[in-house]
Amino acid sequence: MKLTDGKMGKGFGTLGVKMTSQIQYQLSPFEQPPLKGYFQNGLVNVARRTREKFLYFTIPMVIGYMVYQYGETTNANLKRKNLKDYENDV
């Protein structure tokens, strides 16, 4: 078994480990710009898609809100005491 003889305590950048190869990454000049036309066409596309999907999204939301509102009012009415049950109490 080989013991390390102080190679790891030399300081930052000189740790005693030799680097065999170095890999570099860069963007190709032939890459398309990822945000080309985003600010020019983006808002127009968002408005168009919102207009196209408005009823598709709105109708279920309105139905869901109506069901929620019905449940809330029914729950509030059921939690309330019925005064006719306590008319004959002394």
C-alpha positions as CSV (number, residue, x, y, z in Angstrom):
1,M,0.0,0.0,0.0
2,K,1.4,3.3,-1.1
3,L,1.0,6.2,1.3
4,T,0.7,9.8,0.1
5,D,3.8,11.6,1.1
6,G,2.5,15.2,1.4
7,K,1.4,15.7,-2.2
8,M,-2.0,17.0,-1.3
9,G,-0.8,19.8,0.9
10,K,1.1,22.0,-1.6
11,G,-1.5,24.7,-2.1
12,F,-4.2,25.7,-4.5
13,G,-3.4,24.9,-8.1
14,T,-0.5,22.7,-7.3
15,L,-2.1,19.6,-5.9
16,G,0.3,17.1,-7.4
17,V,-2.3,15.8,-9.8
18,K,-1.3,16.0,-13.5
19,M,-3.9,16.9,-16.0
20,T,-3.8,14.7,-19.1
21,S,-6.2,16.6,-21.4
22,Q,-8.4,19.6,-21.4
23,I,-11.9,19.9,-22.9
24,Q,-13.2,23.2,-24.1
25,Y,-16.8,24.0,-25.1
26,Q,-18.0,26.9,-27.2
27,L,-20.9,27.8,-29.3
28,S,-20.7,27.2,-32.9
29,P,-20.9,30.3,-35.1
30,F,-23.6,28.4,-37.1
31,E,-25.9,28.1,-34.1
32,Q,-29.2,30.0,-34.4
33,P,-29.7,32.7,-31.8
34,P,-32.0,31.3,-29.1
35,L,-34.0,34.5,-28.4
36,K,-34.2,35.8,-32.0
37,G,-37.5,37.6,-32.4
38,Y,-38.6,36.9,-28.8
39,F,-39.3,40.5,-27.9
40,Q,-40.7,41.4,-31.3
41,N,-43.0,38.5,-31.9
42,G,-43.4,37.2,-28.3
43,L,-46.1,39.5,-27.1
44,V,-48.1,39.2,-30.3
45,N,-48.0,35.4,-30.1
46,V,-49.0,35.5,-26.4
47,A,-52.0,37.7,-27.2
48,R,-53.0,35.5,-30.1
49,R,-52.7,32.2,-28.1
50,T,-54.6,33.7,-25.2
51,R,-57.4,34.8,-27.5
52,E,-57.6,31.4,-29.1
53,K,-57.7,29.5,-25.8
54,F,-59.9,32.0,-23.8
55,L,-63.1,29.9,-23.8
56,Y,-61.2,26.7,-23.5
57,F,-59.8,27.9,-20.2
58,T,-62.5,30.3,-19.0
59,I,-65.6,28.0,-19.1
60,P,-64.1,25.3,-16.8
61,M,-62.9,28.0,-14.4
62,V,-66.3,29.6,-14.2
63,I,-68.0,26.3,-13.6
64,G,-65.4,25.4,-10.9
65,Y,-65.9,28.8,-9.2
66,M,-69.7,28.3,-9.3
67,V,-69.4,24.8,-7.7
68,Y,-67.0,26.2,-5.1
69,Q,-69.4,29.1,-4.3
70,Y,-72.3,26.7,-4.0
71,G,-70.4,24.5,-1.6
72,E,-69.3,27.4,0.5
73,T,-72.9,28.8,0.9
74,T,-74.3,25.3,1.5
75,N,-71.7,24.7,4.2
76,A,-72.4,28.0,5.9
77,N,-76.2,27.3,5.9
78,L,-75.7,23.8,7.3
79,K,-73.5,25.0,10.1
80,R,-76.1,27.6,11.2
81,K,-78.4,26.6,14.1
82,N,-82.1,26.1,13.3
83,L,-83.9,28.4,15.7
84,K,-87.2,26.4,15.4
85,D,-85.4,23.4,17.1
86,Y,-85.0,25.6,20.3
87,E,-88.4,27.4,20.5
88,N,-89.7,25.3,23.4
89,D,-86.6,25.3,25.5
90,V,-86.9,27.1,28.8
